[in-house]
């Protein structure tokens, strides 16, 4: 993807050592659009009581919607924030997620955050899945692949996010409609 410094886009950033929520809070306070997908989980505390907590779905990853120039200024204010390494272009340039892919990912993670499986892009062959659209519910109109993935008994709704990872969501079959090929 050819990119200019003044174009607004979704950049994939790293906040190592579990500081993604700290970076998100700083950006929220300064009016910068960012997204960190979180999941709810519970664990047994020292006293034996169950404690509910939220934690990031993707360790160390923060999605930031900004221009490259603004991002450079932001990196000066948050010294631990780094560009995510771009493995596709031989490490050259930042990883940029297209707006439509990011919109799909945000809507799905906010709706099905506790029912998601993550895979490396080469672990899932999207050509084997059926092209489907979700009809009804919060994610109405989203397109993706419906297929069986490793670690799941059921077929899942699968979307790929910019050669970074592939996410598989457990979606009720009532909402899935097969897209007819032309």
N, C-alpha and C positions, 0 to 999 in steps of 0.2 A: 504494500500500500504506500503510494507516494504521499508525503506529508509535508506541510508547510508549518513553520513555527507559530503562525497566528491562527491556525485552524483548531477549533475546539474538538476534542475527541476523548474517548475513554482510554486512559493509560493504565497499564498494569504495573504496580509498584510493590516493592518489598519493604516490610518493616520487621527486620529480623529480631529474634529473641522475644517473641510474643508481644510486640509493641504495636500491633495493628490497631487495637482499640484506642490506644493512647494517640496514635496518629489521626485516627478518625475523629476523636473528640476535639483535637486541635483544629482540624479542618472545618468541622461543624461550627465551632466558635468563631471562625474567621470567614464563614460564608462560602466555603469551597465545597462543591458537590463531590461526594465520594460515597463508596459503598463497600461495606464489609459484611458478607453473608454470615449469619450466626445460627447456631443450633442450640436448642434447649437440651440439657441433660441433667441427671441427678446423680449424686454420689453420696456415699455414707461418710459422714464426718467423723471426727475423733470421738465424739460423744455417742456415736452409734445412730444419730438421727440423720434422716435423708435431707440433703441440701440441694435445692434446685439452683441451677446456674446456667448462664449462657456463655458459649465459647465460639470463637470463629470457626467457620466450616473449613476454610482454606488457611492453613497455617502460614503466617507472615505475608499474606497477600492483601493489598488494598487497591481497589479500583478508583481512579481519580478522573473526573471529567474536567478538563482544563486545556489551556494551550501549552505548548512546550515551553514558551517563554515564562509564563506564570508558574509552571512546574519547577523550573530552575530556581526561581525566587523562593518557592515553597521549600525546596530542598535545602536552601540556606537556613531557613527557620527551623526545619526538622532535620538535623544532621544524620539521623539514622535511616531516613527514607532513601531508598535506592530504586533505580530502574530495574525491572525484572529482566533477567537476561533473555535476549531474543535468540532462541535456538534455531529458528527457521532461516534467518538471514546471516548465519555465521556469526552471531553476536553483534551485528551492526544495527544500531538504532533501537528505540524502545518497542515494547510489545503494545500494539494498539488494537482494541476490540471494536469492531463495527457497532454503530448505535443499535441496529436491529437485534444483533446477537446479545448485546448487553441488556436490552429491554426484555428479551425473552428470559435471560438468565435471572434478572432481578425479580420478575414476576413469578417465576417458578420457585426460586429459593425462598421468597417471602411466603409462598403458599404451602410448599411441600418441604420445608427445611429439614424435618426429621426423617424424611423418607428418601433421601438422596444417596446415591453411590457415585463416587468419583473415580475416573480412570484416566490414564495417560492417553493421548490421542491415538497412538498406534495399538492400544489394547482392544479397541472396539471398531469393528468393520461396519460402518454405517450402510454400506451397500446391501448388507444382508437384511436390514430392517425394512418394514413397510413405511412409506411416507404417509403421515397422518396429520390431522388438524384436531385440536381440542375444541369441542363445541359445548358451551355452557360453562358455568362457574367463573371463577376469578380469572382464569387463564384462557378465556374464550378467544379463539382465532389464532393461537400459537401453532406454528408448524414445526414438526420434528419427525423423528423416526420411532417406530414402535417395534421393540425387539427384545429378545431374551439376552441378558447380559450375565457375565460371570458373577456368582455370589447371590443370585436371586432366583427364586422359583417362578416368579411371575414375569410376564413381559413388562417392560418399562418404557416410558417416554424419554427418548435420548436426544440431547442437544450438544453440539460441539461449540466450544468457546475459543475462537481464534487460535487454533493449534496449540492451545495452552493446556486444556484438559477437556474431557467429555463427561457430562453429568447425566445420570440416569435417575429419573423420578418415578415413583410409584403413583400412577394416576388411575382413577376408577375407569373401568372399560366403558361405562355409560357415556363418558365425556369424549371418547376417542372416535373419530370418523376417518375412514381411509380416504386418501386423496387418489382419485382416478388419474392414471397417466394418459396424456394426450398423444 
